[in-house]
Amino acid sequence: MYFHSSRRRGEDGVTMVINFLLSNARLVLGVGGAALLGIATLAVKRLIERAGRAADEEKVEQKMAESWEELSLVSASPKLIKKEIEGVVLKQVAKATKQQKADLCQQPQMISLEVTPKPETSSKRLQLCVLSLQERLQQYYNTRAGLALHEVQRAQSLALDICTEIQGFLRSRHPDMPLGEMSLGGSLLDDLQVVSADHACLLVPLQLESSLWRLIPGEETLLTHPLHWMVRRVNLEYFPRGLSYWDRYLVGGYLSAEAVVNMFSKAVMETINWPSISSTMDCLVRPVLGGPELRLEISPENENGAESSHQPLFITMLPLLREGDVVLTAQIELTSPWVNAWHLSLYPWETQHLAQLDIADNGNRRHTLKILKAVCRLNPALRPLEAAPLANLIMHLSDTEGDWSESSLDVRFQQCITELIGYLEQGALHSYFKPAVNLLSSLSEDQVDQMGFMLYCAVSEPEILLI
């Protein structure tokens, strides 16, 4: 590119070059980079104008050509400009001030672009370099994924107290309601909860007469969804409606999961005297109303009786039906808009299968699962990825990889990242026990793109997931 040295509209060639540089810097460096580059260029412009009074115009043009090349070298590193441009600018302005009387025709020295890292950043990077991935994974498990025993016991104790209160209330107010023994379930009981013990599941089993009810698999229903089962009322010609307690919640000849949830919402959430229970348990217990779930919030109190700043514990009541190894849950947030559909829970099968595999070969599959769950929970880009896809990922990988010992934890972790990228590219991760179910179907395209980008970066540097 050639610039004429003749003056145009009161501007000399030097001014034209600088104005051209500033007008196009925004396209190259963005708004922030252009602003910082403008400060540096303005300082150089003033210095050259003062020095140019003693030098001829040809020398000024030669110096500006060299300055253009020098600034091009700086602009070729946008990351460095973004991080440390302020230090470079101040350094160069001070240097130019001392040499403003020097000959502009001298060859300019190359600018050193090395930036001294901050002490904190240096120590973190040094730590990552010193520790191997295997050691980093163990450290991450001990500090982030694993829970302290006293924390788990406290959460379980609070959940059991709530369980006792609810079961006692239902037996006194609804003695004819056929319910099994309530119990705790889910990740808190199975030692699969990570980061913090902040949620628990209260299982409420409904007792059905085997001669009056039939559980229909999802593939045999009109919905044809493998996880959407239905419960049909049978033998009506011999046993008319009204003989079973649950006949009052029939909709179209089927036991309605939505009707059962609404019943428990009114009978438990809206009826129990929660302030009285709160005073008995020395904590604040209140129902979380307005959502599809039967959910309670328990917040610890401080010495003054006010709500503590500690993280609350959420307990979900889960009505369910059991028949053999089949467990159907009333989770209308998963089966909506079908009011009669019950959700087939694969969680018991997945948990049992992983435990059996680990017992058979002294493996660490559950250990790996907890690390993956913690990574996804603490990373905003991976947060939409729930526990079920991760558990099925490990089960699929176990069919081809037999070494799940503690020494191979780093290899399996990296392999899980690579396999997960492949599933995201395909847009499908099929359930281990129900291949027709795509466990990634609930993810949006933007979520898949964000997760894919994060995991691609973690292929070469898996430590970025453990920060």
C-alpha positions as CSV (number, residue, x, y, z in Angstrom):
1,M,0.0,0.0,0.0
2,Y,1.5,3.4,-1.1
3,F,0.7,6.7,0.5
4,H,1.4,10.1,-1.2
5,S,3.4,12.6,0.8
6,S,1.5,15.6,-0.6
7,R,-0.7,17.5,1.7
8,R,-4.5,17.1,1.4
9,R,-7.1,19.3,3.1
10,G,-4.5,20.5,5.6
11,E,-3.2,17.0,6.5
12,D,0.2,15.6,5.8
13,G,1.0,12.0,4.9
14,V,1.8,11.0,8.4
15,T,-1.6,12.1,9.7
16,M,-3.3,10.2,6.9
17,V,-1.5,7.0,7.8
18,I,-2.5,7.3,11.5
19,N,-6.1,8.2,10.7
20,F,-6.3,5.2,8.4
21,L,-4.9,3.0,11.1
22,L,-7.4,4.2,13.7
23,S,-10.4,3.9,11.4
24,N,-9.6,0.3,10.5
25,A,-8.4,-0.9,13.9
26,R,-11.9,-1.6,15.1
27,L,-12.3,-4.1,12.3
28,V,-9.2,-6.0,13.2
29,L,-9.0,-5.7,17.0
30,G,-12.6,-5.1,18.1
31,V,-13.9,-2.1,20.1
32,G,-11.7,-2.7,23.2
33,G,-8.5,-3.4,21.2
34,A,-9.1,-0.4,18.9
35,A,-9.4,1.9,21.9
36,L,-6.2,0.8,23.4
37,L,-4.4,0.9,20.1
38,G,-5.7,4.4,19.6
39,I,-4.0,5.6,22.8
40,A,-0.7,4.2,21.6
41,T,-1.1,5.6,18.1
42,L,-2.0,9.0,19.3
43,A,1.1,9.2,21.5
44,V,3.3,8.1,18.6
45,K,1.6,10.7,16.4
46,R,2.4,13.6,18.7
47,L,6.0,12.5,19.1
48,I,6.5,12.2,15.4
49,E,4.9,15.6,14.7
50,R,7.3,17.2,17.2
51,A,10.3,15.4,15.9
52,G,9.2,15.9,12.3
53,R,9.8,19.6,12.5
54,A,13.5,19.0,12.5
55,A,13.5,16.2,10.0
56,D,12.6,16.4,6.3
57,E,9.3,14.9,5.1
58,E,11.0,12.0,3.4
59,K,12.5,10.8,6.7
60,V,9.1,11.1,8.4
61,E,7.5,8.9,5.7
62,Q,10.2,6.3,6.1
63,K,9.8,6.2,9.9
64,M,6.0,5.9,9.6
65,A,6.4,3.0,7.3
66,E,8.6,1.3,9.8
67,S,6.2,2.1,12.6
68,W,3.3,0.6,10.6
69,E,5.3,-2.7,10.3
70,E,6.0,-2.6,14.0
71,L,2.4,-2.0,14.9
72,S,1.4,-4.8,12.6
73,L,3.5,-7.2,14.6
74,V,1.6,-6.1,17.7
75,S,-1.8,-6.4,16.1
76,A,-1.0,-10.0,14.9
77,S,-1.4,-11.1,18.5
78,P,-4.9,-10.2,19.6
79,K,-4.9,-12.4,22.7
80,L,-1.8,-10.6,24.0
81,I,-3.3,-7.2,23.2
82,K,-6.4,-8.2,25.1
83,K,-4.5,-9.4,28.2
84,E,-1.4,-7.2,28.5
85,I,-1.7,-4.2,26.0
86,E,-1.8,-1.6,28.7
87,G,1.6,-2.6,30.0
88,V,3.1,-2.7,26.4
89,V,1.6,0.8,25.6
90,L,3.0,2.4,28.7
91,K,6.4,0.9,28.1
92,Q,6.6,2.0,24.5
93,V,5.3,5.6,25.2
94,A,8.0,6.0,27.9
95,K,10.6,4.7,25.5
96,A,9.5,7.0,22.7
97,T,9.6,10.1,25.0
98,K,13.3,9.6,25.8
99,Q,14.2,9.1,22.1
100,Q,12.0,11.9,20.6
101,K,15.1,13.8,19.5
102,A,16.8,10.7,18.0
103,D,17.1,10.2,14.3
104,L,13.9,8.8,12.8
105,C,15.8,6.9,10.1
106,Q,17.5,4.6,12.6
107,Q,16.3,1.0,12.6
108,P,13.7,0.6,15.4
109,Q,14.3,-2.2,17.9
110,M,11.8,-5.0,18.1
111,I,9.3,-4.7,21.0
112,S,9.5,-7.4,23.6
113,L,6.1,-8.9,23.9
114,E,6.9,-11.1,26.8
115,V,4.6,-10.4,29.8
116,T,5.4,-11.5,33.3
117,P,2.6,-13.6,34.6
118,K,0.8,-12.7,37.8
119,P,2.0,-14.6,40.9
120,E,-1.4,-16.3,41.5
121,T,-1.7,-17.4,37.9
122,S,1.9,-18.6,37.9
123,S,1.3,-20.7,41.0
124,K,-1.9,-22.3,39.6
125,R,-0.2,-23.2,36.4
126,L,2.8,-24.5,38.2
127,Q,0.6,-26.7,40.3
128,L,-1.2,-28.1,37.2
129,C,2.2,-28.9,35.7
130,V,3.5,-30.6,38.8
131,L,0.5,-32.7,39.4
132,S,-0.4,-35.5,37.0
133,L,-3.9,-35.9,35.7
134,Q,-4.3,-38.9,37.9
135,E,-3.4,-36.9,41.0
136,R,-5.6,-34.0,39.9
137,L,-8.6,-36.3,39.5
138,Q,-8.0,-37.7,43.0
139,Q,-7.6,-34.2,44.4
140,Y,-10.8,-33.1,42.6
141,Y,-12.7,-36.0,44.0
142,N,-11.6,-35.4,47.6
143,T,-12.2,-31.6,47.5
144,R,-15.2,-31.2,45.1
145,A,-17.0,-34.4,44.2
146,G,-16.9,-36.4,47.4
147,L,-19.0,-35.4,50.4
148,A,-18.0,-35.4,54.0
149,L,-19.6,-38.2,56.1
150,H,-21.0,-35.8,58.7
151,E,-22.7,-33.7,55.9
152,V,-24.4,-36.8,54.4
153,Q,-25.5,-38.1,57.8
154,R,-27.0,-34.7,58.7
155,A,-29.0,-34.6,55.5
156,Q,-30.2,-38.1,55.9
157,S,-31.2,-37.5,59.5
158,L,-33.3,-34.4,58.5
159,A,-34.9,-36.4,55.6
160,L,-35.8,-39.3,57.9
161,D,-37.3,-36.9,60.4
162,I,-39.5,-35.4,57.7
163,C,-40.4,-38.9,56.5
164,T,-41.6,-39.9,60.0
165,E,-43.7,-36.8,60.3
166,I,-45.4,-37.2,56.9
167,Q,-46.1,-40.9,57.4
168,G,-47.5,-40.3,60.8
169,F,-49.7,-37.6,59.6
170,L,-51.1,-39.6,56.6
171,R,-51.8,-42.6,58.9
172,S,-53.8,-40.5,61.3
173,R,-55.7,-38.4,58.7
174,H,-56.1,-41.0,56.0
175,P,-56.0,-44.4,57.7
176,D,-57.7,-46.1,54.8
177,M,-55.1,-45.0,52.2
178,P,-53.1,-48.2,51.3
179,L,-49.5,-47.0,51.4
180,G,-46.3,-49.0,51.9
181,E,-43.5,-48.1,54.3
182,M,-42.0,-44.7,53.2
183,S,-38.2,-44.6,52.8
184,L,-35.3,-42.6,51.5
185,G,-34.0,-43.1,48.0
186,G,-31.9,-41.5,45.3
187,S,-28.3,-40.4,45.1
188,L,-28.1,-39.3,48.8
189,L,-28.8,-42.9,49.9
190,D,-26.7,-44.6,47.2
191,D,-23.6,-42.4,47.9
192,L,-23.8,-40.9,44.4
193,Q,-24.5,-37.3,45.4
194,V,-21.7,-34.8,44.7
195,V,-20.6,-31.2,45.6
196,S,-23.1,-30.8,48.5
197,A,-25.8,-32.8,50.2
198,D,-28.6,-30.5,49.2
199,H,-31.4,-32.8,48.0
200,A,-33.1,-36.1,49.0
201,C,-35.9,-38.2,47.7
202,L,-38.8,-39.5,49.9
203,L,-40.3,-42.6,48.3
204,V,-44.0,-43.1,48.9
205,P,-45.1,-46.6,47.6
206,L,-48.7,-47.0,46.6
207,Q,-50.2,-50.5,47.3
208,L,-52.4,-51.8,44.4
209,E,-54.5,-55.0,44.4
210,S,-52.8,-57.3,41.8
211,S,-56.2,-58.6,40.7
212,L,-57.6,-55.1,40.0
213,W,-54.7,-53.3,38.3
214,R,-52.3,-54.1,35.4
215,L,-49.1,-52.2,34.6
216,I,-48.9,-51.7,30.8
217,P,-45.4,-51.2,29.2
218,G,-45.0,-48.0,27.3
219,E,-44.5,-49.8,23.9
220,E,-48.0,-51.3,24.3
221,T,-49.8,-48.1,25.1
222,L,-51.2,-45.5,22.6
223,L,-48.2,-43.3,23.5
224,T,-45.7,-45.9,22.2
225,H,-43.1,-44.3,24.5
226,P,-40.9,-46.9,26.2
227,L,-40.7,-44.8,29.4
228,H,-44.4,-43.8,29.5
229,W,-46.3,-46.7,31.2
230,M,-50.0,-46.8,32.1
231,V,-51.9,-48.5,34.9
232,R,-55.2,-50.0,33.8
233,R,-58.1,-50.9,36.0
234,V,-59.1,-54.5,35.1
235,N,-61.9,-57.0,36.0
236,L,-64.5,-54.3,36.3
237,E,-67.2,-56.8,35.4
238,Y,-66.4,-58.8,38.6
239,F,-65.0,-56.1,40.8
240,P,-66.8,-52.8,40.0
241,R,-65.4,-49.4,40.6
242,G,-65.2,-48.4,44.3
243,L,-63.7,-51.6,45.6
244,S,-60.2,-50.2,45.3
245,Y,-59.2,-47.1,47.2
246,W,-57.4,-45.8,44.1
247,D,-60.5,-46.0,41.9
248,R,-61.3,-42.4,42.9
249,Y,-58.2,-41.3,40.8
250,L,-59.2,-43.1,37.6
251,V,-59.3,-41.1,34.4
252,G,-60.6,-42.9,31.3
253,G,-60.1,-46.3,33.0
254,Y,-56.5,-45.7,34.0
255,L,-54.9,-44.6,37.2
256,S,-53.9,-41.0,36.7
257,A,-50.4,-40.0,37.9
258,E,-51.5,-36.3,37.8
259,A,-54.5,-37.0,40.0
260,V,-52.4,-38.8,42.5
261,V,-49.8,-36.0,42.7
262,N,-52.6,-33.4,43.1
263,M,-54.1,-35.5,46.0
264,F,-50.8,-35.6,47.8
265,S,-50.3,-31.9,47.2
266,K,-53.5,-31.1,49.0
267,A,-53.3,-33.8,51.7
268,V,-49.6,-33.1,52.6
269,M,-48.2,-29.9,51.3
270,E,-51.2,-27.7,51.9
271,T,-52.6,-29.4,55.1
272,I,-49.7,-30.3,57.4
273,N,-48.8,-27.7,60.1
274,W,-45.3,-27.0,58.9
275,P,-44.6,-24.3,61.6
276,S,-45.2,-26.8,64.3
277,I,-42.9,-29.3,62.6
278,S,-40.3,-26.6,62.2
279,S,-40.3,-25.9,65.9
280,T,-40.0,-29.6,66.7
281,M,-37.0,-30.1,64.3
282,D,-35.3,-26.7,65.1
283,C,-35.2,-25.7,61.5
284,L,-37.5,-24.0,59.0
285,V,-39.6,-26.5,57.0
286,R,-41.8,-25.1,54.2
287,P,-43.4,-26.5,51.0
288,V,-42.2,-25.3,47.6
289,L,-45.5,-24.6,46.0
290,G,-46.3,-23.7,42.4
291,G,-44.3,-26.4,40.6
292,P,-45.2,-29.9,39.4
293,E,-43.1,-31.6,42.1
294,L,-44.0,-32.4,45.7
295,R,-41.1,-30.5,47.2
296,L,-40.1,-29.4,50.7
297,E,-37.3,-26.9,51.7
298,I,-35.5,-27.3,55.0
299,S,-33.3,-24.4,56.1
300,P,-31.3,-24.6,59.3
301,E,-31.8,-21.9,61.9
302,N,-29.1,-20.0,63.7
303,E,-29.0,-19.3,67.5
304,N,-31.4,-16.4,67.2
305,G,-34.1,-18.6,65.6
306,A,-33.7,-16.9,62.2
307,E,-33.0,-18.6,58.9
308,S,-29.3,-19.6,58.6
309,S,-27.2,-18.7,55.6
310,H,-26.3,-22.4,55.1
311,Q,-27.5,-24.1,52.0
312,P,-31.0,-25.5,52.4
313,L,-32.0,-29.2,51.9
314,F,-34.7,-30.0,49.4
315,I,-36.8,-33.1,49.8
316,T,-39.0,-34.4,47.0
317,M,-41.9,-36.7,47.7
318,L,-42.2,-39.3,45.0
319,P,-45.3,-41.5,44.7
320,L,-44.4,-44.8,43.0
321,L,-45.6,-48.2,42.1
322,R,-43.6,-51.4,42.3
323,E,-44.1,-54.7,40.5
324,G,-41.1,-57.0,40.5
325,D,-38.1,-55.0,39.3
326,V,-40.3,-52.4,37.6
327,V,-40.6,-49.0,39.3
328,L,-43.1,-46.5,38.0
329,T,-43.0,-42.9,39.4
330,A,-45.6,-40.1,39.3
331,Q,-43.4,-37.4,37.8
332,I,-45.7,-35.3,35.7
333,E,-42.9,-33.0,34.7
334,L,-41.5,-35.9,32.7
335,T,-44.8,-37.3,31.4
336,S,-46.7,-34.1,30.6
337,P,-49.1,-33.5,28.9
338,W,-50.3,-37.1,29.4
339,V,-52.3,-37.2,32.7
340,N,-52.5,-41.0,32.8
341,A,-48.8,-41.7,32.1
342,W,-46.4,-43.0,34.7
343,H,-42.6,-42.7,34.3
344,L,-40.5,-45.9,34.2
345,S,-37.5,-45.2,36.4
346,L,-34.3,-46.7,35.1
347,Y,-32.3,-45.3,38.0
348,P,-32.5,-48.5,40.1
349,W,-31.3,-50.7,37.2
350,E,-28.4,-48.3,36.4
351,T,-27.3,-48.0,40.0
352,Q,-27.4,-51.8,40.6
353,H,-25.6,-52.6,37.3
354,L,-22.7,-50.2,38.1
355,A,-22.4,-51.6,41.6
356,Q,-22.3,-55.1,40.3
357,L,-19.7,-54.3,37.7
358,D,-17.5,-52.6,40.3
359,I,-17.8,-55.6,42.7
360,A,-16.9,-58.0,40.0
361,D,-13.6,-56.4,39.1
362,N,-12.9,-54.0,42.0
363,G,-13.5,-51.2,39.6
364,N,-14.1,-47.5,40.1
365,R,-17.0,-46.8,37.8
366,R,-19.1,-45.1,40.5
367,H,-16.0,-43.1,41.5
368,T,-15.6,-41.9,37.8
369,L,-19.3,-41.2,37.7
370,K,-19.2,-38.9,40.7
371,I,-16.3,-37.0,39.2
372,L,-18.2,-36.5,35.9
373,K,-21.3,-35.4,37.8
374,A,-19.3,-32.8,39.8
375,V,-17.6,-31.5,36.6
376,C,-21.0,-31.1,34.9
377,R,-22.6,-29.5,37.9
378,L,-19.8,-26.9,38.5
379,N,-19.3,-26.1,34.8
380,P,-22.0,-23.8,33.4
381,A,-21.6,-25.1,29.8
382,L,-22.0,-28.7,30.9
383,R,-24.7,-28.2,33.6
384,P,-27.6,-29.3,31.3
385,L,-26.0,-32.8,31.2
386,E,-27.7,-34.8,33.9
387,A,-26.7,-37.9,35.8
388,A,-28.5,-40.5,33.6
389,P,-26.5,-39.8,30.4
390,L,-23.3,-40.0,32.3
391,A,-24.2,-43.3,34.0
392,N,-25.2,-44.8,30.6
393,L,-22.0,-43.5,29.1
394,I,-19.9,-45.4,31.6
395,M,-22.1,-48.6,31.2
396,H,-21.6,-48.5,27.4
397,L,-17.9,-47.9,27.8
398,S,-17.7,-50.8,30.2
399,D,-18.7,-53.2,27.4
400,T,-15.5,-52.5,25.6
401,E,-13.1,-51.4,28.4
402,G,-12.4,-53.9,31.2
403,D,-9.8,-52.0,33.2
404,W,-11.5,-49.7,35.7
405,S,-8.9,-49.9,38.4
406,E,-7.8,-46.8,40.3
407,S,-4.6,-46.6,38.4
408,S,-6.5,-46.2,35.1
409,L,-8.8,-43.4,36.3
410,D,-7.1,-40.8,34.2
411,V,-7.3,-42.9,31.0
412,R,-11.0,-43.7,31.6
413,F,-11.8,-40.0,32.3
414,Q,-10.2,-38.9,29.1
415,Q,-12.0,-41.7,27.2
416,C,-15.3,-40.6,28.7
417,I,-14.7,-37.1,27.3
418,T,-13.9,-38.4,23.8
419,E,-16.9,-40.7,23.8
420,L,-19.2,-38.0,25.0
421,I,-18.1,-35.7,22.2
422,G,-19.0,-38.5,19.7
423,Y,-22.5,-38.8,21.2
424,L,-23.0,-35.1,21.0
425,E,-22.0,-35.0,17.4
426,Q,-24.5,-37.8,16.6
427,G,-27.1,-36.1,18.7
428,A,-28.0,-39.3,20.5
429,L,-26.9,-41.3,23.5
430,H,-29.1,-44.4,23.8
431,S,-30.2,-45.8,27.1
432,Y,-28.3,-48.9,28.1
433,F,-31.5,-50.8,29.1
434,K,-33.9,-49.0,26.7
435,P,-32.1,-48.4,23.4
436,A,-35.1,-46.7,21.9
437,V,-34.7,-43.8,24.5
438,N,-32.3,-41.0,23.5
439,L,-31.0,-39.5,26.7
440,L,-29.8,-36.3,24.8
441,S,-33.2,-35.5,23.3
442,S,-34.0,-32.8,25.8
443,L,-30.9,-30.7,24.9
444,S,-31.2,-27.7,22.6
445,E,-28.8,-27.0,19.7
446,D,-27.1,-24.2,21.6
447,Q,-26.6,-26.4,24.6
448,V,-25.0,-29.1,22.5
449,D,-22.7,-26.5,20.8
450,Q,-21.6,-25.1,24.1
451,M,-20.9,-28.5,25.6
452,G,-19.2,-29.7,22.5
453,F,-16.8,-26.7,22.5
454,M,-15.9,-27.1,26.1
455,L,-15.3,-30.8,25.7
456,Y,-13.2,-30.3,22.6
457,C,-11.0,-27.9,24.6
458,A,-10.7,-30.6,27.3
459,V,-9.4,-33.2,24.9
460,S,-6.0,-31.6,24.8
461,E,-6.2,-30.1,28.3
462,P,-8.5,-32.1,30.5
463,E,-7.4,-30.1,33.6
464,I,-9.6,-27.2,32.5
465,L,-12.6,-29.2,33.7
466,L,-11.1,-29.7,37.1
467,I,-10.5,-26.0,38.0
